[in-house]
Amino acid sequence: MSCIFCKIAGGEIPVAKLYEDEDVVAFRDLNPQAPLHFLVIPRKHLAGPAAITAEDERLTGKVLRVGAEVARKEGRSDFRFVVNNGPQAGQTVFHFHLHVLAGRDLTWPPG
């Protein structure tokens, strides 16, 4: 498969992992936008949030839970979750993923 996140989840591309289990992988973003910036991805390929079905609810809920747990383990109680769907929304890798950002003031609306 040519999906870079599938390759990361499959261990073909090394990353700085913060967490992994049979369902999800969390790793530091290669282009961080905050002092703490990591991604949480499911091992199952889902093209984006719009591809999530009722069958995927447990898995996508786990992505959120792991994001919060890893943020806390990294010493952050305040953090932001970001999920993009489609190019106009800023999605550049078409595999569902959660950005977790922390460690600086995050304004609203985002720029």
Order of alpha helices (4+ residues) and beta strands (2+ residues): alpha-beta-beta-beta-alpha-beta-beta
